[in-house]
Amino acid sequence: MTGAVRVSRGFRDADRPALAALYWEAFGDKLGVALGPRAKGLRFVASVASPGHALCAWDEGGRLIGVAGFKTREGALVGGGWGDMARVYGVGGALWRLGLLALLTRDTDNARFLMDGLAVAEGGRGRGVGTALLAAVAEEARARGFREVRLDVVDENPRARALYERLGYRAVARHSLGPLRWVFGFRAATTMVLRV
């Protein structure tokens, strides 16, 4: 890895636009129908992102270059409710968007710590940023008393799956989207688990 990468929990309010841009870069293709157009999606993510559900990677200059979100019973990196959605998309836009996003929602379970999204800036890829964030996720899981970390990776992202496998994650289930693949742009997701 070139340059030092620091991983810490949370982010400042001033980091919200950068975090939203990073999140959109990673997930905009999949969530664009539900959270688009891009400008509104960025505004929504920036407004609801939870510092308490984020592990962030910073480069030597203090620039946000990666984020790993996680989900607990108390919330998620990108959660938000009816009011948050209606403020950005209006009442009608919030209704159908919440319904569509509910089809992708993965509940937390008592046995496993749920990682809910990993995004690394283009300039940080191949520099160990993802590996550092995943190590921080495992540590967070251990600190909270979990023995396993769970994540979902879309089949159209073999590079991410290869990273997870290299770090010891194993596939335990596959979920097909069926006709919804035309909406979200991917056919299926694989649930992977790591013992910590």
C-alpha positions in Angstrom: 0.0 0.0 0.0 1.4 3.4 -0.9 0.9 6.1 1.8 -0.7 5.6 5.2 -4.3 4.7 5.5 -6.1 5.4 8.8 -9.3 3.7 9.7 -11.6 5.2 12.3 -15.2 5.0 13.3 -17.6 7.7 12.2 -17.2 10.9 10.3 -17.9 14.6 10.7 -20.9 16.5 9.3 -18.4 18.2 6.9 -17.6 14.8 5.4 -21.2 14.0 4.5 -21.0 15.2 0.8 -17.8 13.2 0.3 -19.3 10.1 1.9 -22.4 10.4 -0.2 -20.3 10.7 -3.4 -18.3 7.7 -2.5 -21.5 5.7 -1.7 -23.1 6.7 -4.9 -20.0 5.8 -6.9 -20.2 2.3 -5.4 -24.0 1.7 -5.4 -25.5 4.3 -7.8 -25.8 1.7 -10.6 -27.8 -0.6 -8.4 -29.8 1.9 -6.4 -30.2 4.6 -9.1 -33.8 3.6 -9.9 -34.8 3.8 -6.3 -32.6 6.8 -5.1 -32.1 8.7 -8.4 -31.7 11.0 -10.0 -28.1 11.4 -8.8 -28.4 14.9 -7.3 -31.3 13.8 -5.1 -29.6 10.5 -4.3 -26.5 12.4 -3.1 -28.7 14.7 -1.0 -30.6 11.8 0.5 -27.5 9.8 1.4 -25.7 12.8 2.8 -28.7 13.7 5.0 -29.3 10.2 6.5 -25.8 8.7 6.7 -25.1 7.6 10.3 -21.6 8.1 11.7 -22.4 5.5 14.3 -22.7 2.9 11.6 -19.6 3.8 9.6 -16.0 2.7 9.6 -14.1 5.2 7.4 -10.7 5.1 5.7 -8.7 8.3 5.4 -5.5 8.9 3.3 -2.4 10.7 4.6 -4.0 14.1 3.7 -7.2 13.4 5.7 -9.3 12.7 2.6 -12.1 10.2 2.9 -11.2 7.3 0.6 -13.3 4.4 1.8 -16.3 3.5 4.0 -17.7 0.2 5.4 -21.2 0.5 6.7 -22.8 -1.9 9.1 -26.3 -2.5 10.2 -27.6 -3.0 13.8 -31.0 -3.0 15.4 -30.4 0.7 16.0 -29.9 1.6 12.4 -27.6 1.5 9.3 -25.1 3.5 7.5 -27.8 4.6 5.0 -31.1 4.3 6.7 -33.6 7.0 7.0 -37.4 6.8 7.2 -40.5 8.2 5.7 -39.8 11.8 6.7 -36.2 11.7 5.4 -37.4 10.3 2.1 -40.3 12.6 1.7 -38.1 15.7 2.3 -35.9 14.8 -0.7 -38.4 13.1 -3.1 -41.8 14.4 -2.1 -44.7 12.2 -0.8 -45.3 10.3 -4.0 -41.7 9.7 -4.7 -41.1 8.5 -1.1 -44.0 6.0 -1.3 -42.8 4.0 -4.3 -39.1 4.4 -3.4 -39.6 3.0 0.1 -41.6 0.1 -1.3 -38.9 -0.7 -3.9 -36.0 -0.5 -1.4 -37.9 -2.8 1.0 -37.5 -5.6 -1.5 -33.7 -5.3 -1.0 -33.6 -4.9 2.8 -31.7 -7.5 4.7 -32.6 -7.8 8.4 -30.0 -8.1 11.1 -29.9 -11.5 12.8 -28.8 -12.2 16.4 -25.9 -14.5 15.5 -24.0 -12.4 12.9 -22.8 -8.9 12.5 -24.1 -7.4 9.3 -21.7 -5.4 7.1 -23.9 -3.2 4.9 -21.9 -1.8 2.1 -18.2 -1.3 1.3 -17.1 1.6 -0.9 -13.5 2.5 -1.9 -12.6 5.6 -3.9 -11.1 4.9 -7.3 -7.8 6.3 -6.2 -7.8 4.0 -3.2 -8.4 0.7 -5.0 -5.6 -1.8 -5.0 -3.9 0.0 -2.1 -5.2 -2.1 0.7 -8.0 0.2 1.7 -10.7 -2.4 1.4 -8.6 -4.9 3.3 -8.1 -2.4 6.1 -11.8 -1.6 6.3 -12.7 -5.3 6.4 -10.3 -5.8 9.2 -12.0 -3.0 11.1 -15.4 -4.5 10.4 -14.1 -7.9 11.9 -12.7 -6.0 14.9 -16.0 -4.1 15.4 -17.9 -7.4 15.3 -15.6 -9.0 17.9 -15.9 -5.9 20.2 -19.7 -6.2 20.0 -19.5 -9.9 21.0 -20.3 -11.4 17.6 -18.5 -14.6 16.3 -19.3 -14.0 12.6 -19.6 -11.2 10.1 -22.2 -11.5 7.3 -22.3 -9.6 4.0 -24.0 -9.8 0.6 -22.1 -9.4 -2.6 -23.8 -9.1 -6.0 -22.8 -11.6 -8.6 -21.8 -8.8 -11.0 -18.9 -7.8 -8.7 -16.4 -10.7 -8.9 -13.5 -8.4 -7.8 -15.2 -7.8 -4.4 -16.1 -11.5 -4.0 -12.5 -12.4 -4.7 -11.3 -10.0 -1.9 -13.8 -11.4 0.6 -12.8 -15.0 -0.3 -9.1 -14.1 0.1 -9.8 -12.8 3.6 -11.6 -16.0 4.6 -15.3 -15.3 3.9 -17.2 -18.3 2.6 -20.4 -18.4 0.6 -23.4 -19.7 2.5 -26.4 -18.8 0.4 -27.4 -17.2 -3.0 -30.5 -15.0 -3.5 -31.9 -14.5 -7.0 -33.7 -11.2 -7.8 -35.8 -12.8 -10.5 -37.6 -10.1 -12.5 -36.3 -7.4 -10.2 -32.9 -7.8 -11.9 -34.1 -5.4 -14.6 -34.8 -2.8 -11.9 -31.6 -3.1 -9.9 -29.2 -4.2 -12.6 -27.9 -7.4 -11.0 -29.2 -11.0 -11.1 -28.4 -12.3 -7.7 -26.4 -11.7 -4.5 -24.4 -14.2 -2.5 -24.4 -14.1 1.3 -20.9 -14.7 2.7 -19.8 -15.2 6.3 -16.5 -14.8 8.1 -15.7 -16.4 11.5 -14.1 -13.8 13.8 
